[in-house]
Amino acid sequence: MSWKGESMVRHFLSLMDISPEELKKIICEAEKFKKSRVRSSILNGRVLAALFLKPSTRTRVSFEVAVRQLGGDFIFLRGDELQTARGEPLKDTARVLGRYVDGIIARVYSHRDLETLAEYSGVPVINALSDMEHPCQALADMLTVKEKLGRLNGITLAFVGDGNNVCNSLILACTMLGVNIRVATPEGYEPAEEIVKAALAMAPPETEIQILNSPEKAVEGADVVYTDVFVSMGDEAEANERLSVFLPRFQVNRELLNLAKPSAILMHCLPAHRGEEITEDTLEGEHSVVWDQAENRLHAQKALLNFLYSRQDSSFK
């Protein structure tokens, strides 16, 4: 319960914090925001803080633009600029921030840090990336698939690469929206077991979730081919080991992409390491929709903010 008003605060730490119906509504709202380009006033008089402990390009800029286009103000906070860098417990920082701002957009190393912010701040907390999930990316991904292919239900998406936070959120989003998902990773790099179990528990009977070790089997006949970096932020110390495991078999190149449907689209959440998880000609090729996918971060996050703050007490501040 928030001390700022009578209504319960909604957080977005995971896709499991919303229902499939709510996810569908957010995607539809994102489509409207993109089509109309109308600026909402839902955040008028509100200030959101962005606490980023990791580097960011698309997430930071798209969220700042989204907040400002919805009428709000935005404060960017780096971890090394706060007293947490000198040992202040995160729960103390959360308590204080919650008395200053109307929401916290947080990019953290540990998902537990998001839970601490949500527990102690009393304001909405949005996951801008953690080691477990990247749910805002998945919102934009589903918007892009629907935009490019005209539907979501029954589509088959193949994810090739590391079973990381992006992969975890994709599994949940696909399952909630009736998208079949095949994940191909090297042995030992599969997505989080608890995420897969949660997705299987809520998957409609006709929706498939396959965890494979063969990129060829995953991509064969797919409507969407998706990849991400093999070395995520925080895994740099393992870079050489990871690259030796993933390359060359799990690289998305023309040979692998040719196994998908001729009409398949290629997606990447960026930044892309050309020559590692994807080749230059594939990323820049006719199947690639990565730049529209990146743009859709803005529209999806505007829809998310609209969803979260239209449910807050009007006397929040």
C-alpha positions, -999 to +999 in steps of 0.1 A: +000+000+000+014+034-009+016+062+017+008+086-012-029+080-016-053+052-009-047+030-039-024+000-042+008+008-061+014-013-093+050-023-100+064-037-132+093-059-122+083-088-143+058-097-170+042-118-143+031-086-126+004-081-152-022-105-167-024-116-203-054-093-208-034-064-194-005-072-216-027-072-247-042-039-236-007-024-233+003-036-268-029-021-282-023+012-264+013+012-278-001+009-313-024+039-307+005+059-293+026+051-323-001+058-348-014+091-334+018+106-319-006+124-295+011+136-263-008+125-232-010+145-199-011+114-176+022+124-159+015+161-155+028+172-122+047+139-116+085+133-114+101+100-122+136+090-112+157+067-134+182+048-113+207+032-137+235+010-123+244-002-158+250+016-191+221+022-214+212+038-247+177+028-259+162+022-225+174+054-210+166+077-239+132+061-247+121+063-211+131+099-208+114+109-240+083+089-230+080+105-196+084+140-211+059+133-239+034+122-212+038+155-194+062+144-166+096+153-154+126+129-154+156+127-131+185+105-142+205+090-113+238+071-117+247+046-090+282+062-085+266+096-078+244+083-049+253+075-013+248+038-021+283+040-036+295+048-001+276+020+016+241+033+022+216+004+022+194+004-009+163+002+013+173+036+029+177+052-006+143+037-016+126+052+014+139+086+006+133+085-031+098+074-025+092+107-006+106+128-034+094+112-067+064+095-081+081+065-096+114+048-101+127+033-133+156+011-123+183-008-143+202-030-118+225-060-116+204-080-092+167-085-095+166-085-057+175-048-058+142-041-077+123-060-051+139-039-024+130-007-042+094-018-046+092-029-010+105+003+006+098+032-018+060+032-018+059+043-055+057+023-088+090+006-097+097-003-133+123-029-143+145-013-169+167-045-169+178-069-142+198-101-143+165-120-144+142-101-169+140-072-194+102-069-196+101-035-212+121-049-241+096-077-245+067-052-247+084-035-277+092-069-292+056-081-291+045-047-306+070-052-334+059-087-342+022-077-343+031-046-364+051-066-390+031-099-391-004-086-384-010-109-355+005-126-325-015-157-318-001-187-335+032-170-346+064-190-340+094-172-326+128-187-325+153-173-300+189-183-307+217-175-282+221-171-245+191-179-222+195-145-206+172-119-192+159-109-226+151-146-234+133-150-200+110-121-207+104-132-243+093-167-230+068-151-207+055-125-232+051-151-260+033-175-237+009-148-225+000-138-260-002-172-277+031-170-295+049-203-299+085-200-288+115-221-295+147-213-276+180-227-288+210-224-265+242-243-258+239-269-231+243-251-197+231-217-210+193-224-210+168-198-197+159-197-160+141-229-149+116-209-128+107-188-158+101-218-180+080-235-153+059-204-149+054-201-186+045-238-190+019-234-161+001-206-179+005-216-215-027-223-235-028-259-247-022-248-283+009-227-275+043-244-276+074-237-255+105-256-266+139-254-250+164-269-275+202-271-280+199-270-318+196-236-336+186-254-368+156-271-352+145-238-335+147-217-367+132-242-391+099-228-404+099-199-378+081-166-384+105-146-363+142-152-356+156-133-326+191-131-311+210-112-285+246-107-274+265-138-262+282-117-235+257-097-214+266-068-191+281-084-160+294-114-179+325-098-194+349-119-173+335-149-191+337-134-226+364-157-241+348-189-226+313-178-238+324-170-273+342-203-276+309-221-267+285-201-288+306-196-320+302-205-347+272-227-343+248-202-326+255-173-348+226-160-368+237-158-404+221-161-438+225-199-438+206-202-405+180-176-414+173-194-447+158-222-426+130-199-414+100-189-435+108-168-465+086-141-449+104-143-416+115-112-397+148-109-379+150-092-345+178-081-321+173-060-290+207-042-296+235-034-291+246-059-317+281-074-318+285-079-356+305-110-363+296-127-330+259-134-325+249-120-359+266-112-392+267-077-407+248-087-438+220-104-419+215-075-395+214-050-424+195-074-446+160-074-460+145-095-431+158-072-404+133-051-384+157-041-356+154-004-361+116-004-360+120-027-330+143-001-313+118+027-320+090+007-305+107+009-271+094+045-269+058+036-278+056+005-257+069+024-226+045+052-231+017+026-231+032+010-199+034+043-181-001+052-191-013+018-178+005+022-145-003+058-138-039+058-150-045+034-120-029+056-094-048+079-070-054+112-087-042+129-055-009+110-056+010+142-052 
